[in-house]
Amino acid sequence: PSDTIDPLAPSPAVPSAPIAASKTKAVKRVMWKSPFFVRCKFGVLQYVLLKFVTAIAIMILERIGLYHEGDFSPWGAYFYICFLTNLSQCWALYCLVFFYYATHNELSAIRPVGKFLSVKSLVFFTWWQSVMIAYLLWMDMIPNYSMKQQDWSPEDVAKGLQDYLICIEMFIISIVHSFVFPHSEYSPQAVEARARALNLAPMTKWQKKRLG
């Protein structure tokens, strides 16, 4: 009929009113329930659970005199906890690399490699560094140190070396983080643009198979 109102027609009260824009497509939400994502998530988070369990075990073992920190002999618990922690870290890193291999096209907008290296080097490298220093101390390769009227035992030198290296590394990492985690990437406009680009990007055959 002639009296039907067209919603896209200009407003009669405002002759110069612009034509209404078409509705934009709603942003899809990623459902992280596929077996691939569940396994990757478990592979990464198992390290968090293991560190919690080992922290409680260390307190108990130290209390009863069985921990022997820095002793790599098979008669102390320190060697076995280091082995389990190292195995858990390698598994977590493997799952993260596998996850990146599956989603590197979707994550390319946020430059995940730099973020991955800066964070994981901070967490894992500092721990491996402490284990290496403890091993050097166990091999009697760290001497004592005397300065004025203060004598430092090899244990004190090892702890001071670890603390000094961490202070330097934290300064370097803080500078690196300012470049790999810029604030502009987390503005609402940037987040929405990445989400819409992800929805429009076609999935590869391998990704469809892995994501179910």
C-alpha positions, -999 to 999 in steps of 0.1 A, spaced: 0 0 0 10 36 -6 10 45 31 37 19 40 67 35 57 101 25 43 126 24 72 155 32 48 138 63 33 149 98 45 131 112 74 103 136 62 110 160 91 147 162 82 151 162 44 188 159 45 189 129 69 213 101 58 201 67 47 203 42 76 232 19 74 227 -19 71 230 -39 103 265 -51 110 272 -87 116 274 -97 152 309 -107 164 311 -144 170 325 -158 202 351 -186 201 340 -217 219 370 -233 235 355 -268 239 371 -287 211 394 -316 221 424 -298 207 419 -267 228 411 -287 259 443 -307 256 464 -276 249 448 -259 279 454 -288 302 490 -292 289 497 -256 298 478 -254 331 493 -286 345 524 -266 352 505 -243 375 490 -273 393 523 -290 396 540 -259 411 513 -256 437 516 -293 447 555 -292 447 554 -260 468 534 -278 495 557 -309 492 588 -288 496 575 -272 528 568 -307 542 601 -322 530 621 -292 543 604 -296 576 614 -332 580 649 -327 566 645 -346 533 645 -318 507 682 -308 506 680 -278 484 709 -276 459 718 -313 464 716 -332 431 723 -366 447 695 -392 444 692 -393 482 675 -359 484 641 -348 471 655 -317 454 667 -337 424 634 -354 418 614 -321 422 637 -304 397 632 -333 373 594 -332 375 594 -294 372 616 -295 342 595 -322 325 563 -302 332 578 -270 318 589 -288 286 554 -302 282 538 -268 287 561 -252 262 553 -280 237 516 -274 241 520 -236 236 541 -241 204 515 -266 191 487 -242 199 505 -214 181 511 -236 151 473 -243 148 462 -207 153 491 -185 140 470 -170 113 443 -159 137 469 -146 162 492 -128 137 475 -95 144 487 -95 180 523 -106 173 522 -136 196 559 -147 191 574 -117 209 548 -120 237 555 -157 240 592 -154 242 592 -124 266 569 -141 291 582 -176 290 618 -165 292 609 -146 323 592 -176 339 612 -206 327 647 -192 320 650 -177 355 642 -211 370 666 -229 348 692 -203 357 687 -210 394 691 -247 388 723 -241 369 737 -219 397 727 -246 423 745 -272 402 776 -251 401 774 -247 438 770 -285 443 801 -291 421 821 -267 443 827 -243 414 815 -212 433 841 -200 459 836 -180 490 841 -143 490 856 -119 515 851 -81 514 864 -59 543 850 -76 574 822 -95 557 827 -131 547 804 -147 521 800 -184 520 796 -202 487 759 -205 494 757 -167 500 776 -160 468 752 -183 448 721 -166 462 736 -132 456 745 -141 421 710 -153 413 694 -121 428 718 -99 409 711 -116 376 674 -114 381 676 -76 388 694 -71 355 671 -94 336 640 -77 350 652 -44 338 658 -57 303 625 -76 302 606 -45 313 620 -26 283 611 -55 260 575 -57 274 569 -21 266 574 -30 229 557 -64 227 527 -54 249 519 -18 236 488 -3 251 474 5 216 467 -32 210 442 -33 238 421 -3 229 383 -12 223 387 -2 186 417 -26 181 400 -55 199 369 -51 179 388 -48 146 407 -80 154 375 -99 163 358 -89 131 388 -98 110 389 -132 127 353 -138 118 359 -130 82 390 -151 78 384 -185 62 395 -216 81 420 -239 66 412 -276 61 437 -285 89 421 -260 113 386 -274 106 398 -309 113 416 -299 146 388 -277 159 361 -302 151 
